[in-house]
Amino acid sequence: MVIPHPLPGAVGLSHLSAYDWESADGVCGGSPHLHLVCAEAYVVTAGRGAVQTLSPDSCRDIPLEPGSVAWFTPGTVHRMVQGGGLRITVLMQNSGLPEAGDAVFTFPPEVLADPGAYAAAATLPPGCGPETEAAARRRRDLAVEGYLPLRAALLAGDDAPLRAFQRAAARLVRDKVPVWREVWRAGALAAAERTGAQLDGLAAGDPAHLDGATAHAASPTRRGGYGMCGRRDEYALPGTTLPYEETGRPRTGRE
């Protein structure tokens, strides 16, 4: 697998407008989830809101406003909260892995324990119509149902439910790891190795890689898709923020 012209560092890129659907706890926002091997960053470009995070060391509500940046490491549960017109640019480590199933929703334990039930709850119909919107909202509500007990326990000083969820998420994705290795080697690892080769060339007085210098540009190829946290604008760059698929491989076509 070769990924031509990846973004710098082989990062993933998308834009999100946070959902304004109200949840059972009265909070408007997205679907809580974690990533198993990818760090994620929010760069706020408009509006106000927050991101709620759960990790074994803390339960946080991080304010979001234009110009602020928040990021979280693998295993951190995060939930985007709408405060009014919130829009962010998302930067993902290891582009292609989140779309290959690296993200796991905080569904209740009985759903996480059944891969078939999880896939049915996590997968959305194609397109951006009313059926997809309704499914995205049901998915969000189910994730919140599983999230609220995790948050309540952590606020009470008990991190055991969160750690149990992390372990369940790891079991759920275990069979996908061979595919993830392919994506990682072709993307993030290859980008780092290219830098190493370029450094070797410079150290030897041979800047031959500069002969291939060029520029690239791209625009979103799908706008308003239903992502985990909000309406999602995506780029059809190789290896970068393709539409989500829960079967373990990034899609190569558009929804």
C-alpha positions as CSV (number, residue, x, y, z in Angstrom):
1,M,0.0,0.0,0.0
2,V,1.4,3.4,-1.0
3,I,-0.4,6.7,0.0
4,P,0.6,9.5,-2.4
5,H,0.7,13.1,-1.2
6,P,-0.4,12.6,2.4
7,L,-1.0,15.6,4.6
8,P,2.0,16.7,6.8
9,G,2.8,14.0,9.3
10,A,0.1,11.8,7.7
11,V,-2.6,13.4,9.9
12,G,-6.3,13.1,9.3
13,L,-8.3,16.3,8.8
14,S,-12.1,17.1,8.9
15,H,-14.4,19.9,10.1
16,L,-17.3,19.4,12.5
17,S,-20.3,21.4,13.5
18,A,-21.4,20.1,16.8
19,Y,-24.8,18.5,17.1
20,D,-27.4,20.5,18.8
21,W,-29.6,17.6,19.8
22,E,-30.5,17.4,23.5
23,S,-29.5,14.3,25.4
24,A,-31.1,12.5,28.3
25,D,-29.1,14.6,30.7
26,G,-30.1,17.9,29.1
27,V,-26.8,18.4,27.4
28,C,-26.6,19.1,23.6
29,G,-23.8,17.5,21.8
30,G,-22.1,14.5,20.2
31,S,-21.6,10.8,20.8
32,P,-19.1,10.0,23.5
33,H,-16.3,7.7,22.3
34,L,-12.6,6.9,22.6
35,H,-9.8,6.0,20.2
36,L,-7.6,3.0,20.8
37,V,-4.3,4.2,19.2
38,C,-5.0,7.7,17.9
39,A,-4.6,11.0,19.6
40,E,-7.1,13.7,18.5
41,A,-7.0,17.5,18.6
42,Y,-9.8,20.1,18.3
43,V,-9.0,23.5,16.8
44,V,-12.0,25.8,17.5
45,T,-12.9,28.0,14.6
46,A,-16.3,29.4,15.6
47,G,-18.8,29.4,18.4
48,R,-18.7,28.2,22.0
49,G,-19.0,24.9,23.8
50,A,-16.9,22.3,25.7
51,V,-15.4,18.9,25.5
52,Q,-16.1,16.5,28.4
53,T,-13.3,14.0,28.9
54,L,-13.0,10.9,31.0
55,S,-9.6,9.3,31.7
56,P,-8.4,7.3,34.7
57,D,-6.7,10.4,36.1
58,S,-9.5,12.9,35.8
59,C,-13.0,13.9,34.7
60,R,-12.8,17.3,32.9
61,D,-15.0,19.9,31.2
62,I,-12.7,21.8,28.8
63,P,-14.2,25.1,27.5
64,L,-14.0,25.6,23.8
65,E,-14.0,29.0,22.1
66,P,-12.5,30.4,18.9
67,G,-8.7,30.0,18.8
68,S,-8.6,27.4,21.6
69,V,-7.1,23.9,21.1
70,A,-7.8,20.8,23.1
71,W,-6.3,17.4,22.5
72,F,-6.5,14.0,24.1
73,T,-4.6,10.8,24.1
74,P,-5.8,7.2,23.2
75,G,-8.1,5.8,25.8
76,T,-9.6,9.2,26.7
77,V,-13.4,9.2,26.4
78,H,-14.5,12.5,24.9
79,R,-17.9,14.1,24.3
80,M,-18.3,17.4,22.4
81,V,-20.8,19.7,24.0
82,Q,-22.6,22.4,21.9
83,G,-22.7,25.9,23.5
84,G,-23.8,27.8,20.4
85,G,-22.5,27.7,16.8
86,L,-19.6,25.5,17.8
87,R,-17.4,24.5,14.8
88,I,-14.0,22.9,15.0
89,T,-11.3,21.5,12.7
90,V,-10.3,18.0,13.8
91,L,-6.7,16.7,13.5
92,M,-6.3,13.0,13.9
93,Q,-3.1,11.0,14.5
94,N,-2.6,8.1,12.1
95,S,-5.0,9.1,9.3
96,G,-7.1,6.2,8.1
97,L,-7.2,4.3,11.5
98,P,-10.2,6.2,13.0
99,E,-12.2,5.4,9.8
100,A,-11.0,1.7,10.1
101,G,-12.7,1.3,13.5
102,D,-10.2,2.8,15.9
103,A,-13.0,4.8,17.5
104,V,-15.4,2.9,19.9
105,F,-18.6,4.4,21.2
106,T,-19.5,4.2,24.9
107,F,-22.5,1.9,24.3
108,P,-23.8,0.0,27.3
109,P,-21.7,-3.1,28.3
110,E,-24.2,-5.6,26.8
111,V,-23.8,-4.0,23.4
112,L,-20.0,-3.8,23.6
113,A,-19.9,-7.5,24.5
114,D,-21.7,-8.5,21.2
115,P,-19.7,-7.5,18.1
116,G,-22.8,-7.9,15.9
117,A,-25.0,-5.8,18.2
118,Y,-22.2,-3.2,18.3
119,A,-21.8,-3.0,14.5
120,A,-25.6,-2.7,14.1
121,A,-25.8,0.2,16.6
122,A,-22.7,2.0,15.2
123,T,-23.3,1.8,11.5
124,L,-25.3,4.5,9.7
125,P,-27.3,4.2,6.5
126,P,-25.5,5.8,3.5
127,G,-26.2,9.4,2.6
128,C,-27.3,12.5,4.6
129,G,-31.1,12.2,4.5
130,P,-33.7,11.9,7.3
131,E,-33.1,8.2,7.8
132,T,-29.4,8.8,8.4
133,E,-30.1,11.7,10.7
134,A,-32.5,9.5,12.8
135,A,-29.9,6.7,13.0
136,A,-27.1,9.1,14.0
137,R,-29.3,10.5,16.8
138,R,-30.2,7.0,18.1
139,R,-26.5,6.1,18.0
140,R,-25.7,9.3,20.0
141,D,-28.4,8.5,22.5
142,L,-27.1,5.0,23.0
143,A,-23.6,6.2,23.5
144,V,-24.8,8.7,26.1
145,E,-26.7,6.0,27.9
146,G,-23.5,4.1,28.4
147,Y,-21.4,7.2,29.1
148,L,-23.4,8.7,31.9
149,P,-22.7,5.9,34.4
150,L,-19.0,6.1,33.5
151,R,-18.9,9.8,34.2
152,A,-20.9,9.5,37.5
153,A,-18.6,6.8,38.8
154,L,-15.5,8.7,37.9
155,L,-16.9,11.9,39.6
156,A,-17.4,9.7,42.7
157,G,-13.8,8.6,42.6
158,D,-14.4,5.1,41.1
159,D,-12.5,4.6,37.8
160,A,-13.3,0.8,37.6
161,P,-16.2,1.2,35.2
162,L,-14.1,3.4,32.9
163,R,-11.3,0.9,32.9
164,A,-13.8,-1.9,32.2
165,F,-15.0,0.0,29.2
166,Q,-11.5,0.5,27.9
167,R,-10.8,-3.2,28.1
168,A,-14.1,-4.0,26.4
169,A,-13.2,-1.6,23.6
170,A,-9.8,-3.2,23.2
171,R,-11.4,-6.7,22.9
172,L,-13.9,-5.4,20.3
173,V,-11.2,-4.1,17.9
174,R,-8.6,-6.8,18.4
175,D,-9.2,-8.6,15.1
176,K,-8.8,-5.3,13.2
177,V,-5.2,-4.8,14.3
178,P,-3.6,-6.5,11.2
179,V,-5.4,-4.1,8.9
180,W,-4.5,-1.2,11.1
181,R,-0.8,-2.1,10.8
182,E,-1.1,-1.9,7.0
183,V,-2.6,1.6,7.3
184,W,-0.1,2.8,9.8
185,R,2.9,1.5,7.8
186,A,1.6,3.2,4.7
187,G,0.8,6.4,6.4
188,A,2.3,7.7,9.7
189,L,5.3,5.3,9.7
190,A,6.1,5.9,6.1
191,A,6.0,9.7,6.7
192,A,8.4,9.4,9.6
193,E,10.7,7.2,7.6
194,R,10.8,9.7,4.7
195,T,11.9,12.3,7.2
196,G,14.7,10.0,8.4
197,A,15.9,9.5,4.8
198,Q,15.8,13.2,4.1
199,L,17.9,13.9,7.2
200,D,20.4,11.2,6.1
201,G,20.6,12.9,2.7
202,L,21.2,16.3,4.2
203,A,23.8,15.0,6.5
204,A,25.6,13.5,3.5
205,G,25.3,16.7,1.6
206,D,22.8,15.3,-0.9
207,P,19.5,17.2,-0.9
208,A,18.1,15.3,-3.8
209,H,14.6,15.1,-2.3
210,L,14.3,18.8,-2.8
211,D,14.2,18.1,-6.6
212,G,10.7,16.8,-6.1
213,A,9.3,19.8,-4.3
214,T,5.8,20.7,-5.3
215,A,2.4,21.9,-3.9
216,H,-1.0,20.4,-3.5
217,A,-4.5,21.7,-2.7
218,A,-7.9,20.1,-1.8
219,S,-11.4,21.1,-0.9
220,P,-14.0,19.1,1.0
221,T,-15.6,16.4,-1.2
222,R,-18.6,15.8,1.1
223,R,-20.2,18.3,3.4
224,G,-22.6,17.8,6.2
225,G,-22.1,14.0,6.8
226,Y,-23.1,12.6,10.1
227,G,-19.9,12.1,12.2
228,M,-19.6,11.0,15.8
229,C,-19.7,14.5,17.3
230,G,-21.5,16.5,14.6
231,R,-22.1,17.3,11.0
232,R,-18.8,16.4,9.2
233,D,-17.0,17.9,6.2
234,E,-14.6,15.4,4.7
235,Y,-11.7,15.3,2.2
236,A,-11.2,12.5,-0.3
237,L,-7.4,12.6,0.2
238,P,-5.7,9.1,0.1
239,G,-5.6,7.8,3.6
240,T,-7.3,10.8,5.1
241,T,-10.8,11.1,6.8
242,L,-12.7,8.8,4.4
243,P,-16.3,8.0,5.5
244,Y,-16.5,5.8,8.6
245,E,-17.0,2.1,8.2
246,E,-17.4,-0.3,11.1
247,T,-16.2,-3.4,9.2
248,G,-12.5,-2.7,9.8
249,R,-11.4,-1.2,6.5
250,P,-11.5,2.5,5.3
251,R,-13.9,3.0,2.5
252,T,-12.5,4.0,-0.9
253,G,-15.7,5.5,-2.2
254,R,-18.2,8.1,-1.1
255,E,-21.3,7.5,0.9
